[in-house]
Amino acid sequence: MKNLISNLIIPRINLNSSESIKEAIQLVQKHSFDSFILFATDEVAFGENIKFTLEDLSALRDKLDSISEDKVLFFLDGENGLGRRCSVGEEHDFSNIEALDDNQIKNIFDSINSELYTNKISFNLAPVVDLGQKKSKVLSGRTFSESPQVVTKIAKIFLDSCADNNLISCLKHFPGHGIVDGDTHDKLIKSSTSDPNLINDHLQPFVDLAHDVEMMMINHINYSFYDSPLIPASMSENIIRRLLLEELDFKGLIISDSIRMGALTENFSESKISQEFILNGGDLILDPIGPAQLIDVIGNIYSKASEDIDEKIKKIIKIKNKARSLMFR
């Protein structure tokens, strides 16, 4: 069971760190990890200046594949293109994308997603379907529009592009990061908004597209509308289980945003974060500091959630098999 539990965890690889690469090799050899998210630094921020090279990515892939039972799968925050993390590749600013026609938009998205596929990256953690707002630095250049209807329309083109280019896509950051202007990379942000109409505007693109996507990313904002205690969305039963799983009837994989972000690490232990996320409906824990230790953490709650965890693992393996069939057919 311990080796199967590793399916619930997506560790980071910093391609510019020999220590990070060494740790990834050990995770594959000792714990059967077969999926990683790619970074060029250990910094927990948005808009890092350091990037990795395609040569290092290729060498890493060859090394991990040589010791893994299955082809190793890679995740990337490729919303704006491979060039966001890599020294070569597409990198786009979406600030004015709604002024383009659908064909122009599709061409941009196809150039992004085809480049990921060419470099054997199976999971694009995109698109961002948060509503744009002028005060948010962390969302600048990443959102499509301030209108939920326009966001839905453009995001659907992105999802179609991912499918056309054999990638697995992911909506983020549920249930809407645009409702606040703070940055959860740094601290836990509270949304005190109580207006149901405003909340529904931010939620609308997720509602519209929930059945068109196979993954949904949960953010770390506290929404007082759903949780009066200071509980981040990624640990909230009201948001993950009741809203996303039950009310929206989402059937895909639920992935956390990076659990290294200050919103969580400044307030909770990694063990507490992971337990609450899994027990409240989450499937994939993204970017932990101690991925090997989390195997034991999840193992400790297995007895009270064995059937639920078994179903999560089956669902995850199914989507991994799909990703491999698309990438390596």
Secondary structure, 3 states (H helix, E strand, C coil): CHHHHHHHEECEEECCCHHHHHHHHHHHHHHCCCEEEEECCCCCCCCCCCCECHHHHHHHHHHHHHHCCCCCEEEECCCCCHHHCECCCCCCCCCCHHHCCHHHHHHHHHHHHHHHHHCCCCEECCCECCCCCCCCCCCCCCCCCCCHHHHHHHHHHHHHHHHHCCCECCEEEECCHHHCCCCCCCCCCEECCCCHHHHHHHHHHHHHHCCCCCEEEECCCEECCCCCCCCCHHHCHHHHHHHHHHHCCCCCEEEECCCCCHHHHCCCCHHHHHHHHHHCCCCEEECCCCHHHHHHHHHHHHHHCHHHHHHHHHHHHHHHHHHHHHHCC
